[in-house]
Amino acid sequence: MYAITGVTGHVGGAAARDLLARGERVRAVVRDAARGADWTTAGAEVLVADFGDGAALAEAFRGCRGAFVMLPTDPAAADADACHRGLADSIAGAVRDSGVPHVVMLSSIGAELAEGTGPVRWLHHMENRLRETGALLTAIRSSHFQEKVETVLDAARGAGVYPVFGASADVPVPMVATRDIGGVVAESLTAPPTAGETVDLDGPLYSERQVAEELAAVLGRPLTVVTVPRPAWVGTMVEAGVPPRLAEELAGLYDAEQRGILRFGGDRRVTCTTELGETLRHLVKTTA
């Protein structure tokens, strides 16, 4: 049995589907019982637990061979730093108290850095807290998600604009499909390492301009790439509906990327192969 958190999201859902396809038993951990119905139909056991409820989460992990964990983002948190560090502590405490022997965590490149990375610093904190539990930890550090395009779909569909929060739209970076990440999670759970490890996820290279071109082709309409200058990052995100505190955190992440401090540095690297066009076609279809 494997416990999967975030099962209603991209990565957790992909990991659970992969495990079920392998014939493995899955315990789908959801925060809302109503959202677990589909997983019951798919053959998973469903258990309700909130990330902030350490006792319930420990019960969800108890008796499992491994667990997949991720740190949710609370955009409405009054004190984002305290909130997310607290959630990380709750998750780590549940791992410790449950006795689950192996935990796979969704992390990010740059998580080896304690500060200067925006919200990635909370993943740094969570990695270290999980290492203190005594469970074997596989930290999966991904580069850009291909599905990040979700955040600009409204602007693309409505105004025909593709905003870029950076100095240039022409710098290629690796972008990974979340279904590939889910596959790595499933493989890591079913074939755990002999010692804790950090796995870097590489992927096909795309510039933001190439992403805009691919998205324009899928949408069937031209898109104008707009490079947002650094002083306007927070204001632009807030105008688009992002809560101010979260906008400031994201600006910190974009700034870290501009400074080139987010680099691969794990124990081994896995190259993911799904191309962006395939991801965008699925994304646009499912969000129509």
Helices and strands as residue ranges (DSSP letters): E 2-4, H 10-21, E 26-30, G 33-36, H 37-42, E 45-48, H 54-61, E 66-69, H 80-98, E 102-108, H 120-131, E 136-142, E 144-145, G 146-152, H 153-159, E 161-164, E 173-176, H 178-190, E 197-202, E 205-206, H 208-219, E 224-227, G 230-232, H 233-239, H 244-258, E 268-271, H 276-286
